[in-house]
């Protein structure tokens, strides 16, 4: 601990050996003090630190005695008289080891005497011994003791910030090393010198304060550290602002608390206006000084950057009270960009605009969005406008910020604007009604028959325009349209079974074109639901049947099919042909409405046979089909059917019947 030198005044030492005190010698444990001729305890020089206790040893041929000196209330800052309390110290068998103090950073020469250990029973064959950290332990050799006198010395300069306190032990031994006294504790304190500057953790610090903040608002706290003894002024710091850049509107916009390091605002809330200040960032040079800020204190420096942050204290304002735009009817997209001014920070919600349409758009034809790049309002048409319905539209637009305004600011009249939109007339194409047009017609109606009447109107009713009709798409080329009247007639037979008919419906597309400049056209769809006529004969399926020549049960199942639809299809009637004698070889039995079973009454040789059949549907009137079923008689072995040679013999069933009749007649003869 470093203190200023001070003057000591002590009372005289009272010593009496009852023989006149002849030859008395005095020793003081603190080498900075001595006993003068008048038996006063006085300092040899200016004393930096006396400690709290020292010992005075008096000895002559008649007596050996010791007294303890207690220093009462030694101050650390100003010279003042100290009071000394002396009391006899009787200890015939103990070591007197006062605490010792060593200033750090002492200069050579070394070693330097720092104190004295006194033994009340020291003899010629006794020696002092010093042990512990700083003596015989690392760091070794820092301290030493005179083996005969007990003088303690330091051998080199000390650094309190490295080691602030040494705890050693003193003892006495005889020459053989046998312990005589002790060990007693010896505490050596390193007195701090102001050899460390205050240090900030970072060279630059950042803080921010919102504009309009009240005077005295804390912005940030600066903290520096000093490695010196915190119990001394060497580490007592004081802070000061030495420079502010820029220095407008005042060089003292901020104040730092000298002891705590808190930076607070000094400028008034009205002047702390981000939009009127010359900059939004101020740099403060902060100095921390130790020795409680005295002139001899050491200093450390750091920079504090303070950003003035924005608050929403400016409402957005339209650059014009009236905006005008024009748009073609029937179109969509952006029609006008609305511009606003806002003095707040563009990087915040206090600047970003939100637009809304508050009047003039009952049908929601318009939409307005914010352009994030420039904060403009993009007014768009989202539902096409109709010139004939309304030639003009007047919208009232309001703009606000994402962030709410501060309490003392409101949105004014400049935060609304009127948009006047003119709708431009465009020649629009005729519109079919209804679209699609659905009609029902029966197939096979005569060519030239009426199908439908097309109806198309021109939206441009304020103009006098004529409409012409034409066929745009007619897949089967069945239809024709009168270009002026729009009546559709047939130019070919309607066929429900055509591949162009799907689910009984035929679709054609027509176009209506006006005579505007330029002409405009529209399209309409005609859907014809075609009713069925019984115009298709039924047919058998399958057309080929296979049986085994040796089979006892030669049966074939066939069915009927028809391209028409119900009721012009099943139930089908399947009969043998009208040729006489077929019933002697074949028999047909009905299974259901669509299928019948054909049974062979006689065995046939391996060959192909054509069986005449008559197939009739249920239409009104019904249609019959005289057809043939090809029957293949094959060789069958082990569930394997061989019909390879059946096709080489083509046998008419009538010829077969004739041969069978002749055979029967010869047998009768």
TATAGI-V621896 format. One record per pair of residues at least 24 apart in sequence whose ideal C-beta (glycine too) atoms are under 10 Angstrom apart, sorted by sequence separation. I is the first residue (numbers start at 1). GAP is how many residues later the second one is. If there is no record, write none. Layout:
BEGIN
i;gap
I;GAP
I;GAP
END
This chain:
BEGIN
i;gap
8;24
12;24
15;24
29;24
30;24
50;24
65;24
66;24
94;24
95;24
96;24
124;24
128;24
134;24
139;24
142;24
165;24
166;24
200;24
201;24
237;24
239;24
249;24
253;24
281;24
282;24
316;24
317;24
351;24
353;24
355;24
375;24
394;24
395;24
431;24
432;24
433;24
475;24
476;24
486;24
504;24
505;24
506;24
538;24
539;24
569;24
570;24
572;24
574;24
585;24
607;24
608;24
609;24
629;24
8;25
10;25
13;25
14;25
29;25
30;25
49;25
65;25
66;25
94;25
95;25
143;25
145;25
147;25
163;25
164;25
165;25
198;25
199;25
200;25
261;25
281;25
282;25
315;25
316;25
317;25
365;25
394;25
395;25
430;25
431;25
432;25
475;25
476;25
504;25
505;25
536;25
537;25
538;25
569;25
570;25
586;25
588;25
593;25
607;25
608;25
628;25
12;26
13;26
28;26
29;26
30;26
41;26
66;26
93;26
94;26
95;26
122;26
142;26
147;26
164;26
198;26
199;26
280;26
281;26
282;26
316;26
317;26
363;26
393;26
394;26
395;26
430;26
431;26
474;26
475;26
486;26
503;26
504;26
536;26
537;26
538;26
585;26
586;26
606;26
607;26
608;26
12;27
13;27
28;27
29;27
47;27
49;27
65;27
93;27
94;27
95;27
122;27
139;27
163;27
164;27
197;27
198;27
199;27
249;27
261;27
280;27
281;27
314;27
315;27
316;27
363;27
366;27
368;27
393;27
394;27
429;27
430;27
431;27
451;27
452;27
454;27
479;27
481;27
501;27
504;27
536;27
537;27
586;27
604;27
606;27
607;27
11;28
12;28
13;28
27;28
28;28
29;28
41;28
64;28
66;28
68;28
92;28
93;28
115;28
117;28
122;28
162;28
164;28
198;28
199;28
249;28
254;28
256;28
279;28
280;28
314;28
315;28
316;28
346;28
365;28
392;28
393;28
430;28
431;28
451;28
453;28
454;28
478;28
501;28
504;28
534;28
535;28
536;28
605;28
606;28
11;29
12;29
27;29
28;29
69;29
89;29
91;29
92;29
114;29
116;29
117;29
134;29
160;29
161;29
196;29
197;29
198;29
248;29
249;29
253;29
279;29
280;29
314;29
315;29
346;29
366;29
368;29
370;29
392;29
393;29
429;29
430;29
451;29
452;29
453;29
479;29
481;29
483;29
501;29
535;29
536;29
582;29
604;29
606;29
10;30
11;30
26;30
27;30
54;30
56;30
66;30
68;30
90;30
91;30
111;30
115;30
116;30
133;30
158;30
160;30
196;30
197;30
198;30
248;30
254;30
256;30
258;30
280;30
312;30
313;30
314;30
338;30
340;30
363;30
365;30
368;30
391;30
392;30
393;30
428;30
429;30
430;30
451;30
456;30
476;30
478;30
481;30
483;30
534;30
538;30
556;30
558;30
582;30
603;30
606;30
9;31
10;31
26;31
27;31
89;31
111;31
118;31
119;31
135;31
137;31
159;31
160;31
161;31
196;31
197;31
246;31
247;31
248;31
253;31
256;31
258;31
277;31
313;31
314;31
335;31
366;31
368;31
390;31
391;31
392;31
427;31
428;31
429;31
447;31
454;31
455;31
475;31
477;31
479;31
481;31
532;31
533;31
534;31
538;31
582;31
598;31
600;31
9;32
10;32
25;32
26;32
27;32
50;32
57;32
111;32
117;32
118;32
133;32
134;32
136;32
158;32
160;32
161;32
194;32
195;32
196;32
246;32
256;32
312;32
336;32
338;32
339;32
361;32
370;32
391;32
427;32
428;32
448;32
453;32
454;32
474;32
475;32
476;32
498;32
532;32
536;32
538;32
540;32
554;32
555;32
556;32
557;32
559;32
562;32
8;33
9;33
10;33
25;33
26;33
46;33
56;33
95;33
111;33
113;33
116;33
117;33
133;33
134;33
135;33
158;33
160;33
195;33
196;33
246;33
259;33
274;33
275;33
310;33
311;33
312;33
332;33
334;33
338;33
342;33
360;33
361;33
390;33
391;33
426;33
427;33
447;33
453;33
454;33
474;33
475;33
496;33
497;33
532;33
534;33
535;33
536;33
539;33
558;33
559;33
560;33
561;33
577;33
579;33
598;33
600;33
8;34
24;34
25;34
50;34
55;34
116;34
117;34
132;34
133;34
134;34
135;34
152;34
154;34
159;34
161;34
194;34
220;34
222;34
245;34
248;34
258;34
259;34
274;34
310;34
311;34
316;34
334;34
337;34
340;34
341;34
360;34
361;34
389;34
391;34
426;34
452;34
453;34
454;34
473;34
474;34
475;34
494;34
496;34
531;34
532;34
534;34
538;34
540;34
555;34
557;34
559;34
560;34
577;34
578;34
8;35
24;35
25;35
47;35
115;35
116;35
117;35
132;35
133;35
135;35
158;35
160;35
161;35
192;35
193;35
194;35
219;35
221;35
222;35
246;35
247;35
258;35
273;35
274;35
275;35
310;35
315;35
316;35
318;35
332;35
334;35
339;35
340;35
359;35
360;35
361;35
387;35
388;35
425;35
428;35
430;35
452;35
453;35
473;35
474;35
495;35
496;35
497;35
532;35
533;35
534;35
538;35
559;35
560;35
576;35
577;35
608;35
7;36
23;36
24;36
33;36
115;36
116;36
132;36
152;36
154;36
159;36
160;36
192;36
193;36
219;36
220;36
221;36
245;36
246;36
272;36
274;36
309;36
310;36
312;36
314;36
316;36
339;36
340;36
359;36
360;36
361;36
385;36
387;36
427;36
451;36
452;36
472;36
473;36
474;36
494;36
496;36
497;36
532;36
538;36
558;36
559;36
560;36
576;36
577;36
578;36
606;36
6;37
21;37
23;37
24;37
29;37
114;37
115;37
131;37
132;37
192;37
198;37
219;37
223;37
224;37
245;37
246;37
274;37
308;37
310;37
311;37
312;37
313;37
314;37
316;37
318;37
334;37
337;37
338;37
339;37
340;37
358;37
359;37
360;37
386;37
387;37
388;37
425;37
430;37
432;37
450;37
451;37
452;37
471;37
472;37
473;37
494;37
496;37
532;37
558;37
559;37
575;37
576;37
577;37
606;37
608;37
609;37
5;38
8;38
22;38
23;38
24;38
113;38
114;38
115;38
130;38
131;38
132;38
191;38
192;38
194;38
196;38
222;38
223;38
244;38
245;38
275;38
310;38
312;38
316;38
338;38
339;38
357;38
358;38
359;38
385;38
387;38
425;38
427;38
429;38
430;38
450;38
451;38
471;38
472;38
473;38
486;38
488;38
490;38
495;38
497;38
557;38
558;38
575;38
576;38
606;38
607;38
608;38
7;39
8;39
21;39
22;39
23;39
24;39
27;39
29;39
30;39
57;39
113;39
114;39
115;39
130;39
131;39
190;39
192;39
193;39
194;39
195;39
196;39
198;39
216;39
218;39
221;39
222;39
244;39
245;39
274;39
275;39
309;39
310;39
311;39
312;39
316;39
327;39
337;39
338;39
357;39
358;39
359;39
384;39
385;39
386;39
387;39
430;39
450;39
451;39
471;39
472;39
494;39
496;39
497;39
557;39
558;39
574;39
575;39
606;39
607;39
608;39
5;40
6;40
7;40
20;40
22;40
29;40
56;40
102;40
111;40
113;40
114;40
129;40
130;40
131;40
192;40
194;40
198;40
215;40
221;40
222;40
243;40
244;40
245;40
273;40
274;40
310;40
336;40
337;40
338;40
356;40
357;40
358;40
377;40
379;40
381;40
386;40
388;40
449;40
450;40
470;40
471;40
472;40
488;40
495;40
496;40
556;40
557;40
558;40
574;40
575;40
606;40
607;40
608;40
609;40
610;40
612;40
5;41
6;41
15;41
17;41
19;41
21;41
24;41
26;41
28;41
30;41
55;41
102;41
111;41
112;41
113;41
129;41
130;41
145;41
191;41
192;41
193;41
194;41
198;41
220;41
221;41
222;41
243;41
244;41
263;41
265;41
273;41
309;41
310;41
336;41
337;41
338;41
356;41
357;41
387;41
448;41
449;41
469;41
470;41
495;41
556;41
557;41
573;41
574;41
575;41
605;41
607;41
608;41
609;41
610;41
612;41
4;42
5;42
6;42
8;42
16;42
17;42
19;42
20;42
21;42
54;42
55;42
111;42
112;42
128;42
129;42
192;42
218;42
220;42
221;42
242;42
243;42
336;42
337;42
355;42
356;42
377;42
379;42
381;42
384;42
386;42
447;42
448;42
449;42
469;42
470;42
493;42
555;42
556;42
573;42
574;42
606;42
607;42
608;42
609;42
610;42
611;42
612;42
5;43
13;43
15;43
17;43
19;43
41;43
53;43
55;43
100;43
110;43
111;43
112;43
128;43
129;43
143;43
192;43
219;43
220;43
221;43
241;43
242;43
243;43
263;43
265;43
335;43
336;43
355;43
356;43
447;43
448;43
451;43
468;43
469;43
470;43
555;43
556;43
572;43
573;43
586;43
606;43
607;43
608;43
609;43
610;43
3;44
4;44
5;44
6;44
17;44
18;44
19;44
54;44
110;44
111;44
112;44
127;44
128;44
129;44
218;44
219;44
220;44
241;44
242;44
243;44
334;44
335;44
336;44
354;44
355;44
356;44
446;44
447;44
449;44
468;44
469;44
554;44
555;44
556;44
572;44
573;44
605;44
607;44
609;44
610;44
3;45
13;45
15;45
17;45
18;45
41;45
53;45
54;45
110;45
111;45
112;45
127;45
128;45
143;45
209;45
218;45
219;45
240;45
241;45
242;45
333;45
334;45
335;45
354;45
355;45
445;45
447;45
449;45
467;45
468;45
481;45
554;45
555;45
571;45
572;45
573;45
586;45
2;46
3;46
17;46
52;46
53;46
110;46
126;46
127;46
142;46
217;46
218;46
219;46
240;46
241;46
334;46
335;46
353;46
354;46
447;46
467;46
468;46
553;46
554;46
571;46
572;46
605;46
1;47
2;47
3;47
16;47
17;47
51;47
52;47
110;47
126;47
127;47
207;47
217;47
218;47
239;47
240;47
333;47
334;47
353;47
354;47
446;47
447;47
466;47
467;47
468;47
479;47
553;47
554;47
570;47
571;47
604;47
609;47
1;48
15;48
17;48
51;48
106;48
108;48
125;48
126;48
127;48
129;48
216;48
217;48
239;48
240;48
256;48
332;48
333;48
352;48
353;48
354;48
445;48
465;48
466;48
467;48
554;48
569;48
570;48
578;48
16;49
51;49
108;49
123;49
125;49
126;49
215;49
216;49
217;49
238;49
239;49
240;49
332;49
333;49
352;49
353;49
439;49
441;49
444;49
445;49
465;49
466;49
472;49
479;49
551;49
554;49
568;49
569;49
573;49
575;49
577;49
604;49
607;49
15;50
51;50
102;50
106;50
107;50
122;50
125;50
127;50
129;50
214;50
215;50
216;50
217;50
238;50
239;50
254;50
331;50
332;50
335;50
351;50
352;50
443;50
444;50
465;50
466;50
473;50
478;50
554;50
567;50
568;50
569;50
572;50
577;50
49;51
50;51
102;51
103;51
106;51
119;51
121;51
123;51
124;51
125;51
129;51
131;51
132;51
135;51
213;51
214;51
215;51
237;51
238;51
330;51
332;51
350;51
351;51
352;51
368;51
437;51
443;51
444;51
463;51
464;51
465;51
468;51
470;51
472;51
547;51
552;51
567;51
568;51
573;51
577;51
605;51
15;52
49;52
66;52
100;52
102;52
105;52
106;52
119;52
131;52
134;52
213;52
215;52
217;52
237;52
238;52
254;52
327;52
329;52
332;52
349;52
350;52
351;52
442;52
443;52
444;52
463;52
465;52
472;52
473;52
474;52
551;52
566;52
567;52
568;52
577;52
604;52
14;53
48;53
49;53
97;53
104;53
105;53
117;53
119;53
127;53
128;53
129;53
130;53
132;53
215;53
236;53
237;53
238;53
240;53
253;53
327;53
328;53
331;53
332;53
348;53
349;53
350;53
366;53
441;53
443;53
463;53
468;53
472;53
541;53
545;53
547;53
550;53
558;53
560;53
562;53
564;53
566;53
567;53
572;53
574;53
13;54
48;54
49;54
66;54
96;54
98;54
100;54
103;54
104;54
105;54
117;54
126;54
128;54
129;54
132;54
134;54
209;54
213;54
214;54
215;54
236;54
237;54
238;54
239;54
323;54
325;54
327;54
330;54
331;54
348;54
349;54
350;54
432;54
442;54
443;54
456;54
458;54
460;54
465;54
467;54
541;54
549;54
561;54
564;54
568;54
602;54
48;55
65;55
95;55
97;55
102;55
103;55
104;55
105;55
117;55
125;55
126;55
131;55
209;55
214;55
217;55
235;55
236;55
237;55
238;55
253;55
329;55
330;55
348;55
349;55
350;55
366;55
441;55
443;55
451;55
456;55
457;55
459;55
465;55
467;55
469;55
471;55
548;55
549;55
556;55
558;55
560;55
562;55
564;55
568;55
574;55
13;56
64;56
102;56
104;56
130;56
132;56
207;56
209;56
212;56
213;56
215;56
234;56
235;56
236;56
237;56
238;56
323;56
325;56
328;56
329;56
330;56
350;56
365;56
452;56
454;56
456;56
458;56
460;56
538;56
540;56
547;56
549;56
550;56
559;56
560;56
561;56
562;56
64;57
103;57
104;57
123;57
212;57
215;57
233;57
234;57
235;57
236;57
242;57
319;57
327;57
328;57
329;57
330;57
342;57
344;57
359;57
451;57
455;57
456;57
458;57
547;57
549;57
558;57
560;57
562;57
64;58
102;58
104;58
122;58
205;58
209;58
211;58
212;58
214;58
232;58
233;58
234;58
236;58
245;58
327;58
329;58
335;58
358;58
360;58
443;58
452;58
454;58
456;58
458;58
548;58
549;58
602;58
10;59
57;59
104;59
121;59
122;59
212;59
213;59
232;59
233;59
238;59
240;59
242;59
316;59
318;59
328;59
329;59
336;59
338;59
340;59
342;59
344;59
359;59
360;59
564;59
104;60
121;60
211;60
212;60
232;60
233;60
237;60
243;60
244;60
245;60
327;60
329;60
360;60
460;60
10;61
54;61
55;61
57;61
59;61
119;61
120;61
200;61
211;61
212;61
233;61
236;61
237;61
238;61
316;61
329;61
338;61
344;61
360;61
443;61
459;61
504;61
562;61
54;62
55;62
56;62
57;62
119;62
210;62
211;62
212;62
222;62
224;62
226;62
228;62
237;62
244;62
329;62
353;62
355;62
357;62
458;62
546;62
547;62
8;63
55;63
57;63
119;63
209;63
211;63
219;63
224;63
225;63
226;63
228;63
233;63
234;63
237;63
239;63
241;63
443;63
459;63
562;63
51;64
102;64
210;64
211;64
220;64
222;64
224;64
226;64
233;64
234;64
440;64
458;64
544;64
545;64
55;65
57;65
117;65
119;65
164;65
211;65
219;65
222;65
223;65
224;65
226;65
280;65
440;65
441;65
456;65
457;65
560;65
8;66
100;66
161;66
211;66
222;66
224;66
326;66
327;66
456;66
497;66
545;66
29;67
117;67
160;67
161;67
276;67
438;67
456;67
496;67
497;67
586;67
6;68
29;68
30;68
100;68
160;68
161;68
275;68
325;68
456;68
496;68
497;68
585;68
6;69
27;69
29;69
30;69
31;69
32;69
117;69
160;69
211;69
274;69
275;69
455;69
496;69
6;70
28;70
29;70
30;70
228;70
273;70
274;70
275;70
325;70
389;70
454;70
3;71
4;71
6;71
8;71
9;71
10;71
13;71
29;71
30;71
97;71
115;71
226;71
274;71
388;71
391;71
436;71
437;71
558;71
582;71
585;71
3;72
4;72
6;72
7;72
8;72
9;72
10;72
11;72
14;72
97;72
160;72
208;72
226;72
322;72
323;72
387;72
388;72
436;72
454;72
581;72
582;72
585;72
3;73
4;73
6;73
7;73
8;73
9;73
10;73
11;73
13;73
97;73
115;73
208;73
209;73
341;73
386;73
387;73
388;73
436;73
437;73
540;73
556;73
581;73
584;73
2;74
3;74
4;74
5;74
6;74
7;74
8;74
9;74
10;74
11;74
12;74
14;74
95;74
96;74
97;74
114;74
160;74
226;74
323;74
340;74
388;74
452;74
579;74
580;74
1;75
3;75
4;75
6;75
7;75
8;75
9;75
11;75
95;75
206;75
207;75
224;75
225;75
340;75
387;75
388;75
435;75
451;75
452;75
540;75
556;75
579;75
581;75
582;75
585;75
3;76
6;76
8;76
10;76
95;76
224;76
274;76
452;76
539;76
577;76
581;76
584;76
95;77
207;77
224;77
340;77
451;77
538;77
554;77
576;77
577;77
580;77
581;77
584;77
224;78
339;78
432;78
537;78
538;78
579;78
204;79
205;79
223;79
318;79
338;79
432;79
537;79
538;79
554;79
581;79
222;80
318;80
432;80
537;80
538;80
581;80
584;80
31;81
32;81
205;81
318;81
338;81
430;81
431;81
536;81
538;81
31;82
32;82
222;82
316;82
317;82
429;82
430;82
537;82
551;82
31;83
32;83
221;83
316;83
336;83
429;83
430;83
534;83
536;83
550;83
551;83
30;84
31;84
220;84
315;84
316;84
335;84
336;84
429;84
430;84
534;84
535;84
538;84
543;84
545;84
546;84
547;84
549;84
30;85
31;85
95;85
97;85
105;85
106;85
219;85
220;85
315;85
316;85
336;85
429;85
443;85
445;85
534;85
537;85
538;85
540;85
543;85
544;85
545;85
546;85
547;85
548;85
549;85
550;85
551;85
29;86
30;86
95;86
97;86
99;86
100;86
101;86
102;86
104;86
105;86
200;86
220;86
315;86
335;86
428;86
430;86
444;86
445;86
533;86
534;86
537;86
538;86
539;86
543;86
544;86
545;86
546;86
547;86
548;86
549;86
550;86
28;87
29;87
93;87
94;87
95;87
97;87
99;87
100;87
101;87
102;87
103;87
104;87
105;87
106;87
219;87
314;87
335;87
427;87
429;87
435;87
437;87
438;87
439;87
440;87
441;87
442;87
443;87
444;87
532;87
534;87
536;87
537;87
538;87
540;87
542;87
543;87
544;87
545;87
546;87
547;87
548;87
549;87
550;87
28;88
29;88
93;88
94;88
95;88
96;88
97;88
98;88
99;88
100;88
101;88
102;88
103;88
104;88
105;88
200;88
219;88
312;88
427;88
428;88
435;88
436;88
437;88
438;88
439;88
440;88
441;88
442;88
443;88
444;88
445;88
534;88
535;88
537;88
539;88
540;88
542;88
544;88
545;88
546;88
548;88
27;89
29;89
95;89
97;89
98;89
99;89
100;89
101;89
102;89
103;89
104;89
105;89
198;89
199;89
219;89
312;89
316;89
427;89
435;89
436;89
437;89
438;89
439;89
440;89
441;89
442;89
443;89
444;89
534;89
536;89
537;89
538;89
540;89
547;89
548;89
28;90
94;90
95;90
97;90
99;90
101;90
103;90
105;90
198;90
312;90
315;90
426;90
427;90
429;90
430;90
432;90
434;90
435;90
436;90
437;90
438;90
439;90
440;90
441;90
442;90
443;90
537;90
546;90
27;91
95;91
104;91
197;91
198;91
312;91
314;91
427;91
429;91
430;91
431;91
432;91
433;91
434;91
435;91
436;91
437;91
438;91
439;91
440;91
442;91
444;91
197;92
198;92
311;92
312;92
313;92
314;92
321;92
331;92
427;92
428;92
429;92
430;92
431;92
432;92
443;92
197;93
310;93
312;93
313;93
321;93
330;93
331;93
427;93
429;93
430;93
431;93
432;93
548;93
196;94
311;94
312;94
313;94
315;94
317;94
320;94
323;94
324;94
325;94
326;94
327;94
329;94
330;94
426;94
428;94
429;94
430;94
432;94
547;94
548;94
213;95
311;95
313;95
314;95
315;95
316;95
317;95
318;95
319;95
321;95
322;95
323;95
324;95
325;95
326;95
327;95
328;95
329;95
331;95
546;95
548;95
194;96
212;96
213;96
313;96
315;96
317;96
318;96
321;96
322;96
323;96
324;96
325;96
326;96
327;96
328;96
329;96
330;96
547;96
194;97
205;97
206;97
207;97
208;97
209;97
210;97
211;97
312;97
315;97
317;97
318;97
320;97
321;97
322;97
323;97
324;97
325;97
326;97
327;97
328;97
329;97
546;97
549;97
203;98
204;98
205;98
206;98
207;98
208;98
209;98
210;98
211;98
212;98
213;98
311;98
316;98
317;98
318;98
319;98
320;98
322;98
323;98
324;98
326;98
328;98
329;98
330;98
198;99
203;99
204;99
205;99
206;99
207;99
208;99
209;99
210;99
211;99
212;99
315;99
316;99
317;99
318;99
320;99
329;99
330;99
544;99
1;100
194;100
197;100
198;100
200;100
202;100
203;100
204;100
205;100
206;100
207;100
208;100
209;100
210;100
211;100
315;100
317;100
318;100
546;100
2;101
197;101
198;101
199;101
200;101
201;101
202;101
204;101
205;101
206;101
208;101
210;101
212;101
1;102
2;102
194;102
196;102
197;102
198;102
199;102
200;102
211;102
194;103
195;103
197;103
198;103
199;103
200;103
210;103
194;104
196;104
197;104
198;104
200;104
31;120
29;121
31;121
443;121
27;122
31;122
27;123
29;123
104;124
104;125
330;129
329;130
329;131
211;133
211;134
51;138
49;140
49;142
48;143
76;155
76;156
77;156
76;157
2;158
1;159
1;188
3;188
1;189
2;189
1;190
2;190
1;191
2;191
1;192
2;192
212;194
211;195
210;196
212;196
2;226
2;227
1;228
3;229
1;230
2;230
3;230
1;231
2;231
2;232
1;233
END
